[in-house]
Amino acid sequence: MKTLSRLVLGFLVAVVALLPMTDEAQAKAQRYKPFVLAWRGQGDFDAKVAETKQKLEDAGFTIVVVFDPYKDATHVDDARVIVVTTDALKKVAAKSKYGGFAAPQRVAVTKVGNEIQVSYYNPVYMALAYRLKDDLSNTAAMLEKALGKVEEYGSKKGLTARKLKKYHYTFGMEYFDEPYVLAKYGSYKEAVAAVEKNLASNDVVVRKVYRIDIPGKEETVFGVSRQAPEGGDEHMDDDWIMETVDFEPLKVTAYLPYEVMVTGNKVIALHMRFRMAVSRPDLKMMGKNSFMNLMPSPAAVKKALTLAVGGKVDEVEY
């Protein structure tokens, strides 16, 4: 009798193990990667940029800007980033704390040797990492339909939703909700005006690339480029940073541009130790092309961004 009971119990356990997982369990088990390769092949670079831009417009995206992210980069032969948004993205952004960082979606066209790669930052990955109240699956579907989807990349195994929602690289490194606080002003309106004025100044090495206002919320996102002047601190420079981390065959150009955001009367930016880590989660702590090589960069980036938005460096802790 005991033997029969054990056989029955064993059979039931086996049956349960074979049952399909619930949607919730599947979601927890699924892994995500930060970048999506849409297309790769040969052709005319400028024509591919124009074609990509047109496909995005036809799909219903608003083109915010098309820009060259590099000045003297040697790890790629040419690159353009196309920043897009939609009214739906702005509405999603308005619902979450610091949600404005997700309003711009980044698409890249990168030339490496004779090959051209079209890629974009994975909206679903971003939605999880940025703790949005929407999974951006509709945005992901729009991008896939417009541009294609060959594979996700940027991490060998990928990260689970649970890991992304509370992501930080390791002990002592920042979470999503621990941004740089670059400056504070008397009001939202004053803060936006100050950022616009300072980014237009010749005295800063950070330049405005685009601006997106979030309707119904005191939040404005500015995309910025960072180029160190001759003799300046290279550790804040987009070219230098990307040459350090963008060393694999599939390029991560869509990491750029960096954002600063006015939210209420504060000007903030995602901490580099979060933004870089969540975008390049497989980077090692030590060795070649590692976080150790970038050790001076988080402070250098914060200093450059602080000065660029009119903040005071001596009031900022690094």
Secondary structure, DSSP 8 states (H G I E B T S, - for coil): -HHHHHHHHHHHHHHHHHS---HHHHHHH-EE-SEEEEEEE-S-HHHHHHHHHHHHHHTT-EEEEEE---SS-SS-SEEEEEEEE-HHHHHHHHHSTTGGGGSSEEEEEEEETTEEEEEEE-HHHHHHHTT-SS--HHHHHHHHHHH--SEEESSSS-EEHHHHHT--SSTTS--TT--EEEEE-SSHHHHHHHHHHHHT-TT-SEEEEEEEEETTTTEEEEEEEE---TTS-GGG-HHHHHHHH--SSS--GGG-SEEEEEETTEEEE--HHHHHHHHSTT--SSSTTSGGGGTTHHHHHHHHHHHHTT--GGG---
